[in-house]
Amino acid sequence: MSDRWRMAKEARAAEVGYRCEICGRSDCRIIGHHLISRQKGSAYEVPELCEWRDEDCEREMHERYPGGNGERQKKRIQAYMAIRG
């Protein structure tokens, strides 16, 4: 894990806390999920494109949405891209 990704995850946790952003649980292992694939460049290293998920929600999101992102996540990506141009 890069230091930049670690810093992005910590910044996101400061915004939302150490809880799953899908179901709200905090009594489990929480994973920092990339809303944009790591292969698409440095955009994955910013807090706005990190989402905290518990292991069950992470697995379910990847099963339900092959790209790993539902509509709410896609809106966050679009909003970030519109701001960043």
ZABALUM-99440 format. One record per residue (C-alpha): residue number from 1; x, y, z. Coordinates in nm, 4 decimals. Layout:
BEGIN
+-----+----------+----------+----------+
| num |        X |        Y |        Z |
+-----+----------+----------+----------+
| NUM |        X |        Y |        Z |
...
+-----+----------+----------+----------+
end
This chain:
BEGIN
+-----+----------+----------+----------+
| num |        X |        Y |        Z |
+-----+----------+----------+----------+
|   1 |   0.0000 |   0.0000 |   0.0000 |
|   2 |   0.1368 |   0.3375 |  -0.0943 |
|   3 |   0.1801 |   0.6101 |   0.1637 |
|   4 |  -0.0497 |   0.8310 |  -0.0444 |
|   5 |  -0.3290 |   0.5706 |  -0.0369 |
|   6 |  -0.2800 |   0.5238 |   0.3381 |
|   7 |  -0.3082 |   0.9003 |   0.3864 |
|   8 |  -0.6228 |   0.9133 |   0.1660 |
|   9 |  -0.7819 |   0.6376 |   0.3736 |
|  10 |  -0.7007 |   0.8157 |   0.6987 |
|  11 |  -0.8435 |   1.1420 |   0.5645 |
|  12 |  -1.1633 |   0.9628 |   0.4594 |
|  13 |  -1.1883 |   0.8002 |   0.8030 |
|  14 |  -1.1615 |   1.1451 |   0.9611 |
|  15 |  -1.4618 |   1.2508 |   0.7499 |
|  16 |  -1.6879 |   0.9498 |   0.8064 |
|  17 |  -1.5337 |   0.7614 |   1.0970 |
|  18 |  -1.4201 |   0.4012 |   1.0983 |
|  19 |  -1.7527 |   0.2570 |   0.9908 |
|  20 |  -1.8929 |   0.0945 |   0.6795 |
|  21 |  -2.0375 |   0.3573 |   0.4463 |
|  22 |  -2.2793 |   0.0999 |   0.3052 |
|  23 |  -2.4399 |  -0.0478 |   0.6204 |
|  24 |  -2.3005 |   0.1710 |   0.8995 |
|  25 |  -2.1358 |  -0.1092 |   1.0995 |
|  26 |  -1.8239 |  -0.0280 |   1.2984 |
|  27 |  -1.7849 |  -0.3510 |   1.4977 |
|  28 |  -1.6045 |  -0.5325 |   1.2156 |
|  29 |  -1.2998 |  -0.5144 |   0.9904 |
|  30 |  -1.3296 |  -0.2070 |   0.7674 |
|  31 |  -1.1646 |  -0.1953 |   0.4251 |
|  32 |  -1.0721 |   0.1133 |   0.2239 |
|  33 |  -1.2241 |   0.0564 |  -0.1211 |
|  34 |  -1.1020 |   0.2393 |  -0.4334 |
|  35 |  -1.3968 |   0.3967 |  -0.6163 |
|  36 |  -1.1716 |   0.4273 |  -0.9208 |
|  37 |  -0.9481 |   0.1387 |  -1.0194 |
|  38 |  -0.5867 |   0.1619 |  -0.9101 |
|  39 |  -0.4868 |   0.1077 |  -1.2738 |
|  40 |  -0.6462 |   0.4409 |  -1.3728 |
|  41 |  -0.3814 |   0.6601 |  -1.2175 |
|  42 |  -0.3366 |   0.8692 |  -0.9068 |
|  43 |  -0.7072 |   0.9567 |  -0.8683 |
|  44 |  -0.7413 |   0.6530 |  -0.6410 |
|  45 |  -0.5214 |   0.8253 |  -0.3839 |
|  46 |  -0.7673 |   1.0984 |  -0.2867 |
|  47 |  -1.0090 |   1.0756 |   0.0080 |
|  48 |  -1.3141 |   1.1609 |  -0.2044 |
|  49 |  -1.2585 |   0.8410 |  -0.4012 |
|  50 |  -1.2122 |   0.6132 |  -0.1020 |
|  51 |  -1.5060 |   0.4377 |   0.0601 |
|  52 |  -1.4981 |   0.2451 |   0.3864 |
|  53 |  -1.6716 |  -0.0939 |   0.3653 |
|  54 |  -1.6918 |  -0.3936 |   0.5922 |
|  55 |  -1.5862 |  -0.7238 |   0.4390 |
|  56 |  -1.9451 |  -0.8430 |   0.3806 |
|  57 |  -2.0502 |  -0.5227 |   0.2028 |
|  58 |  -1.7288 |  -0.5217 |  -0.0011 |
|  59 |  -1.8003 |  -0.8751 |  -0.1233 |
|  60 |  -2.1680 |  -0.7992 |  -0.1878 |
|  61 |  -2.0922 |  -0.4805 |  -0.3832 |
|  62 |  -1.8476 |  -0.6675 |  -0.6068 |
|  63 |  -2.1009 |  -0.9450 |  -0.6641 |
|  64 |  -2.3897 |  -0.7068 |  -0.7307 |
|  65 |  -2.1904 |  -0.4546 |  -0.9353 |
|  66 |  -1.9037 |  -0.6063 |  -1.1385 |
|  67 |  -1.7176 |  -0.2728 |  -1.1236 |
|  68 |  -1.7673 |  -0.2614 |  -0.7472 |
|  69 |  -1.9687 |   0.0620 |  -0.7491 |
|  70 |  -2.3425 |   0.1223 |  -0.7253 |
|  71 |  -2.5279 |   0.4380 |  -0.8212 |
|  72 |  -2.4359 |   0.6287 |  -0.5034 |
|  73 |  -2.0668 |   0.5625 |  -0.5600 |
|  74 |  -2.0895 |   0.6549 |  -0.9276 |
|  75 |  -2.2437 |   0.9902 |  -0.8302 |
|  76 |  -1.9500 |   1.0564 |  -0.5957 |
|  77 |  -1.7057 |   0.9732 |  -0.8756 |
|  78 |  -1.8887 |   1.2018 |  -1.1205 |
|  79 |  -1.8996 |   1.4867 |  -0.8692 |
|  80 |  -1.5276 |   1.4506 |  -0.8011 |
|  81 |  -1.4440 |   1.4419 |  -1.1721 |
|  82 |  -1.6606 |   1.7480 |  -1.2421 |
|  83 |  -1.4793 |   1.9475 |  -0.9743 |
|  84 |  -1.1342 |   1.8299 |  -1.0803 |
|  85 |  -1.2068 |   1.8673 |  -1.4503 |
+-----+----------+----------+----------+
end
